[in-house]
Amino acid sequence: MTALATRIRRVGLPRLLVHLSVLLIVIIWLVPTLGIFVTSIRDRDQITTSGWWTAFSSSSQTSAARLGDPSEQRQEGDEYVITGNVFEEGAGGTVRAFGVRVQEPAAFEAGEDADIGDGETLMVNADGSYVHSKNTPFEGSRGQRVYLSVATPPEFTLENYERVIDAEGIGQSFINSLTVTIPATIIPILIAAFAAYALSWMDFPGRAILIATVIGLIVVPLQMSLIPLLRLYNEVSSIFGVPSKTYAGIWLAHTAFGMPLAIYLLRNYIAGLPKEIIESARVDGASDFEIFMKIVLPLSFPALASFAIFQFLWVWNDLLIAIVFLGTGRGQLVLTGSLNALLGSRGGNWEILTASAFITIIVPLLVFFGLQRYLVRGLLAGSVKGG
C-alpha cells in the first residue's frame, strides 16, 4: 500500500486515472479482436462445444458410439466378452467418462469397471478400448450403445480462411472493396488540400461564407442526400446511355460526403503554418501553386495522414452507400455486403463468420498502425491558433 501511495503521489491521481482509462479501452478493444482471430482458426466442432478462451486447452465433447455386436463375443471362462475400441479408425481423443444412458453420459469414470445391469459389466479405458462382459451369452443383432465424454486436444486450421476466400466469394469482395476505397480516399484528399490552402492563404470575396458553409455541411446527415443524388445519377445515366451504378459513381459519392470534414481538418492545419514561410516564398516570386506544392503540401503530411485514416476506415466499413450506388452483384459486392449476406445464410457457421470478419479488419488495422503516429499531430495542429 505504501508503494502504491508513493506511486500515486509521484505520477498524480488525474494522470493515473488517464492511464487506467486508456488501459481499459485497450483491453475492451483487444479482447473481442483476439476472440475473433482465435475462433477463426479453430475446428468447427470445438467452436460449438467450448469458448475461444479455452482454445489452448483440451475441450470436452459428448459423443455416442456402439459397441461390437453379439457375433463378436467370445467365451472366457464363465463369462462372455466383447472387446474393441469406441473410436473409429483415424479418430482420436481421450475418454474421460462414459455412460449407457443419454441422460447420464458421464456416469462412470474412464477405466472403471461399471455394472450396467442384467449381469453385464463395461469398462471403457481412456484410449477408447473397452471390455464388455456378461455371465450369459449376448443376444440380439446390435451392440450396446454407449455415450462418451471425450477430451480432444486443441486443433487449429487455416481451412476456414481457404473456404471463405475460395467458396464464399470473399476474395472477389476484398478486391471490390480495395477498388472502391483507395480512389475514394485519395480523391477527396487531393481536392480538399487545394481548397484548404485557398481558404487559408488566399484572399477573395466570400471566403468567410465558404468556411461557414463547409462547417455547416459537416453536420448534415448523408442519408438526406441519398435519394436526390441517386435520382440525379439515374437521370444522367439515361441521358448519356451509361449505367448508373459504377465505380466512378461511388467514388464521387464518397468524395462528396467526405469533403466537408476533409476541408475543415486540412484548413485548420494549413492555417496554422508559420506565416513567415508563406510570405518569404511570395517575396521570392513563387506562385500560389508553387507554394502549395513545394511548401504547404510537404508540411501538411500529418494532417493528410490523419484524414486518410478517417476516410479509409469510413469507406472500407461502409455498407449503405455501397449498396445504393454500386449494387449487390457478385462483381460489385464489397466486403461488408458479403459479410452481411453470410450473416443471413451462415448464421450458425461461426468459423465462416469469424474468418470473414477478421479478413475484413486486417486492412484497416494495417492502415491505422501504419499512420497512427500522424493522427494526433494532425488533429491537434491548428487548435491553438489559426489563419
N, C-alpha and C positions, 0 to 999 in steps of 0.2 A: 504493500500500500504506500509505503514511504517513497519507493522508487517511482510509482505511478504518479504520486502527487508532485514529486520533483519534476518529472517529465511534463506534466500539465502546466506547471508554473513556467518552465523553460520555453515550451512551444506556445503556450497561450491557449486558453479554452476555446475561443472562436476558431482559431486555426485548426485545432484538433478536431472540432466538430466538422469543419470543412473536409478534412482528410477522411474522417469516418464516413461522411456522406458520399464522397467520391468512391471510397471502397465499397460501400453498399450498392451504389449504382453499377459498378463494375461486376459485382457478384450477381446482381439481378439480371444483367445482360449476358454474362458468361455462362451461367448455369443452363438456361434453356438452349443456348447455342451448342454447348457441349452435349447436351442430351440429344439434340437433333443429329449431330455428327455420329455419336456412338450408335444410336438407333439405326442410322442409315447403313452401317456396315455389319449389323448383326443378322443372324439367321432368323428367318420368318417365325419358326416355331418358338424360338427363345423369346422373341418380342412379345408373343401372345401370352407367355407364361410368367414373365418377370419384367421388372422395370429396368431402364437403362443403367441405373446406378448399381445394379447387381451384375452388370455385363462382364466384369472381370473375375467373377466367382462362378462356381458351378450352379446351374439352375435345376430346379426340381420339376419334373413333369409327370403327370399321371397318364399311364397308357394301359391298354388291355392286350393280353396275349392268351393263346390257347395252348395247353399242354399236349403232349403226344396222345394219340387215340389208343383205345384198348388193344389194338392189333400190335402195338409196340411193347406190350408188357412182357415181363419175364419173371419167372418164379425164383426167389432167393430164400431158401429155407421154407418157413411157413408163410411168407409174405409174397405178394405180387408187386413188382416195382416197374415204374416207367421213369426213365431219365432222359434228359435233353437239355436244351438251352432256350430260354424265353426270347432271346434276341435273334432276329433274322440274320442270315449271313450278310456280313458287311456292316451291320448296325453295331452300335456300341453304347456304353454307358455304365453306370454303377447303380445297382439296385439298392435302395435304402430301406424300403419296406414293401410288403405285399399283402394282399387280401383276396378273398374269394367272393366278396360282395361289393357291388358298386358303391354302396353307401359307406363302406369302410375299406378303401383301397390301401390303407396303411395300417391294417390291424396287427400285423406281425413284423418284427424286425428281420432284416436280411440275415440268413444263417440260422434262424430259429426253426426248430422242428415243431410245426404247428399242427394241432389236432383240428381238422376241419369237419369232423363228424362222420358217422356211419363207418367207423373203424378206419378212416383214411387219415393219413398224415402227409404234410407237404413241407418241404424245406427248399427255399429259393436262396441261393448264395448271391453275394454282391456281384460276381461276374456273370450272373444270369443263369448259371447251371442249376438244375433242380432235381429233386428226388421225390417222386410221388409214389407212395406205397399204400397198400391195403391188405387186410388179412384175408380177404376173399377175392376171387378174380374180378377184374374190371369188366363192366358190361356197357353196351351201347356202341355207337359208331363214332362219337365225337369225344375229344378230350376235354378235360376240365378247363373252364375259363378262369383266368386269374387277372388281378389288377395290380399294377406295379407303380411304385413311386421311384422314378429313375432320375439320378443326378447325372446331367450331361455337362461336359466341360464347355467353357466359353468358346464360341465359334464366330469368327469374323470373316467376312467375304466382301468382295467388290462386285459380285454378281448383280446386286441391286442397282448399282450405277450403270453397269453394262446394259441391263434390261431397260432402265429408264432412257438412256441415250439412244439405244437402237430401236426398241419396240414401242416405246410410248411417245416418240416424236419430240422429246425434249431437246435433242441435238439440233433439229431444224429451228425450234423456237428460240434456242440460245443464239443462233446466227441472226434470226429475225430481230431479237432484242438489241444485239450489237448494232445491226443496221439502222435501227431507229435511234438508239441512244447516243452514239458517237456524233453524228451530224447535229442532232437536236441539242447537244451540249456545246459544240464548237460554234455554231451559227449565232446563237444569241450572245455569246461572249464577245465575238468579233463586232457585232453591231452595237452592243451596249458599251463597249470600250470607246468607240468613236463618239457615241452620244454623251457619255460621261465626261470625256475631255471637253467637248463643246460646251456642256452645261457648267463646267468648272472654270475654264480659262478663256473662253471666247465671249465677247460682249455683243449681244444682238437683242433687238426688241422682243419682248415676250419670254425672256429666259426664265424669269421667276414663275410665270404662269405654267410653263412647261414642267418645271421642277415640281410644282404643286400638283399638277396633273399626274405625273409619274407616281408620286407618293399616294395619291388617291386611288390609282389603279391597283395598287398592291392589295388593298382590302376588298376589291370586287371579287366575289366568288366566280371561279371559272365556269361553274355549272350554268350560270346565267347566260353565257355566250355560246354554249354548245349547239343549241338548236338553230339560232340565227347563223352561226358560222357554217354549220352543216348544210343549211339551205343555200348559202352562198356558194359552197363547194359544188352542190348539185347543179345550180344554175350555170356556173362557169363550165362544168363538165359537159352539160347539154349543149352549150353554145359552141364549144370547141370540139365536141365529139370525143372526149377523153374520159377515162374512168375517174370517178370522184374520190375513190379510196385508194390512195397511192402513198408510197413512202414520202414523196415530196410534200404531199398534203399534211401528213402528220408531223413532218419536220417544221413546217410553217406554223402549225398549231402550237407545238411545244415552244417554238421561238416566241410567238406572241404572248403565251401565258407566262413565260419566264422572263420576258424583257423588263417589266417594271422593277422587279426585285434586283435584277442584274444592274440596271442603270443606277438604282439607289445605292447599292453597295459600292459599285465602282466609282460613282461620283463622290461619295464620302471619302474614299481613299485618295483619289486623284486630286481632290480639292485640298487635301492636307499635305501635298508635296511642297517642299520649300519653294517659295515664290522667287527667290533669287536665281534658282536654276532656270526657270522658265524665262525670266527677264534677260538673263545673260545670253541665252540661246537666241532670243529675238534680237538683241543688240548685235549679235554676230551674223544676223541676216537669215536665220533659219525660219522656214515657213512653219505654219501650224502642223502640217502633215509631217514634216521632218522632226519637229519637236515631239510629236506624238509617237512616231515610230522609233526614234533613236533615244529618247529620254524617258517619256512617260510610260510607254509600254514595258520596257525592261524593269523599271522601278515598281510597276504595279503588279508584278507576278504574284505576290502573296494574295492580293485581292482577287486576281483572276483564278487562282487555285482554290480559294475558299468558295467562290461561287460555283466553280466547276464541280466541286464535291456535292453541293446542294442540288444543282441541276441534274447531274448524272444520277444521283440516288432517286430523285423525284421521277425522272423519266424511266429509269430502269424498273422501278416499283409500280409504275402506273398501269392501270387496267382499263379504266373508264375511257380515257382518250384514245387508247389503242383500239378498243372495240368500236368506238364511234367513227374514227377517221381512218382506220386501217382494215377492219373486218376480222372475221373469225375463221377464214380459210386456213388450211394446213400450211400453205406457203406464206401466210401473213400473221398467224397467231404468235404472239410474243410469249415469253416465259411465264409471266403472271397469268395469262389466259390459259396456257396449258396446265399450270398448277391448279387453277380454278376448275378446269374440266376434270382433272384427276380426283379432286375432292368429291365430285359428284359421282364418278364412275368407279373409283377405287377407295371409297371412304374407309374401308376396313383394312386396306393394304398399307399398313404403316411403313413398311420397308420401302415401298414405292414413293409414298408421300414425303418421307424424311429425306430420301436421296434426292428427290426433285427439289425440295426446299433448300437443301444445302448447296446444290448446283446454282440455285437462284441467288444465294447470298455470297458466293465466292467472289464474284467480280466487284460488287460494291465494297466488300471488305478490302480487297486489294487496292481499289481506288482511294478509299479513306485512309488506310495506313500509309499509302504512298504520298499523300498530300496533306496529312493531318498537321504536320509541323507548320504549315502556312495558314491553317484555318483560323486560329485565334488571332494571329497577327493581322490577317486580312480583315477580320470582322471588327476588331477594336481600332484599327487605324482610322483616323479622321474623326474619332468620337470626341476628342478634346477640342480641336479647332477645325474649322473648315473654311473654304473659299466662297 
